[in-house]
């Protein structure tokens, strides 16, 4: 039953990620424009250049922040990672218990001593 839930969550997260892939690409582009304009704003000397690069920076930041679909896609990507991580998780056999008897667990005791 747990695998079925993980499968359904993975399918929903995968579809959400694919549907919002364009928004994620636009977010990456506007983020790159914002970083570039901030770089050139700091390097510019004249007031006109500073005003121009600050305007480009503000416009690209507004475009980045208002792109809610990309943030939903990023959350879906995190959900996909969670499903993948839980799907590949190995279960520990509960029947095997550690004993304090040094003769039955010699290998474990020896590895602890040689550390």
C-alpha positions as CSV (number, residue, x, y, z in Angstrom):
1,X,0.0,0.0,0.0
2,X,2.9,2.3,0.7
3,X,4.4,1.7,-2.7
4,X,1.0,2.6,-4.3
5,X,0.9,5.9,-2.5
6,X,4.4,6.7,-3.5
7,X,3.6,5.8,-7.1
8,X,0.6,8.1,-7.2
9,X,2.5,10.9,-5.6
10,X,5.3,10.4,-8.1
11,X,2.9,10.5,-11.0
12,X,1.2,13.7,-9.8
13,X,4.6,15.3,-9.0
14,X,6.0,14.3,-12.4
15,X,3.0,15.6,-14.3
16,X,3.1,18.9,-12.3
17,X,6.8,19.2,-13.1
18,X,6.4,18.6,-16.8
19,X,3.5,21.1,-17.0
20,X,5.5,23.8,-15.2
21,X,8.8,23.2,-17.1
22,X,8.3,26.2,-19.2
23,X,7.8,28.4,-16.2
24,X,11.0,27.0,-14.6
25,X,12.9,27.9,-17.8
26,X,11.5,31.4,-17.8
27,X,12.4,31.7,-14.1
28,X,16.0,30.7,-14.8
29,X,16.2,33.3,-17.7
30,X,14.8,36.1,-15.6
31,X,17.1,35.2,-12.8
32,X,20.1,35.3,-15.1
33,X,19.0,38.7,-16.4
34,X,18.6,39.9,-12.8
35,X,22.1,38.7,-11.9
36,X,23.6,40.2,-15.1
37,X,21.9,43.6,-14.6
38,X,23.0,43.6,-10.9
39,X,26.6,43.0,-12.0
40,X,26.5,45.8,-14.6
41,X,24.8,48.1,-12.2
42,X,27.6,47.7,-9.7
43,X,30.2,48.2,-12.4
44,X,28.6,51.3,-14.1
45,X,30.0,54.7,-13.4
46,X,27.5,57.1,-14.9
47,X,24.1,57.9,-13.4
48,X,22.3,57.1,-16.6
49,X,23.8,53.6,-16.8
50,X,23.0,53.0,-13.1
51,X,19.4,54.0,-13.6
52,X,19.1,51.8,-16.7
53,X,20.5,48.7,-15.1
54,X,18.5,49.3,-11.9
55,X,15.3,49.4,-14.1
56,X,16.3,46.2,-15.8
57,X,17.0,44.6,-12.4
58,X,13.6,45.6,-11.0
59,X,11.7,44.5,-14.0
60,X,13.5,41.1,-14.0
61,X,12.9,40.6,-10.3
62,X,9.2,41.4,-10.6
63,X,9.1,38.9,-13.5
64,X,10.9,36.3,-11.4
65,X,8.8,36.7,-8.2
66,X,5.5,36.8,-10.1
67,X,6.3,33.4,-11.8
68,X,4.3,31.3,-9.3
69,X,4.1,28.3,-11.7
70,X,7.9,27.9,-11.5
71,X,7.7,27.7,-7.7
72,X,5.0,25.1,-8.0
73,X,7.3,23.2,-10.4
74,X,10.2,23.4,-8.0
75,X,8.0,22.0,-5.2
76,X,7.0,19.2,-7.6
77,X,10.7,18.5,-8.2
78,X,11.3,18.3,-4.5
79,X,8.3,15.9,-4.3
80,X,9.9,13.7,-7.0
81,X,13.1,13.6,-5.1
82,X,11.2,12.5,-2.0
83,X,9.4,9.8,-3.8
84,X,12.7,8.5,-5.4
85,X,14.4,8.6,-2.1
86,X,11.6,6.7,-0.3
87,X,11.2,4.2,-3.1
88,X,14.9,3.2,-3.0
89,X,15.1,3.1,0.8
90,X,16.2,-0.2,2.1
91,X,14.4,-1.8,5.0
92,X,16.2,-3.3,7.9
93,X,15.3,-6.8,8.9
94,X,13.6,-6.6,12.3
95,X,14.4,-10.3,13.1
96,X,18.1,-9.6,13.4
97,X,18.9,-8.2,16.8
98,X,22.2,-7.2,18.3
99,X,23.4,-9.3,21.1
100,X,25.9,-8.2,23.8
101,X,27.5,-11.6,23.7
102,X,31.0,-11.1,22.3
103,X,31.2,-14.7,21.0
104,X,28.2,-14.5,18.8
105,X,29.0,-11.1,17.4
106,X,32.8,-11.4,17.0
107,X,33.0,-9.6,13.7
108,X,31.1,-6.6,15.0
109,X,33.2,-6.4,18.2
110,X,36.4,-6.8,16.2
111,X,35.4,-4.0,13.8
112,X,34.6,-1.7,16.8
113,X,38.0,-2.5,18.4
114,X,40.0,-1.8,15.2
115,X,38.4,1.6,14.5
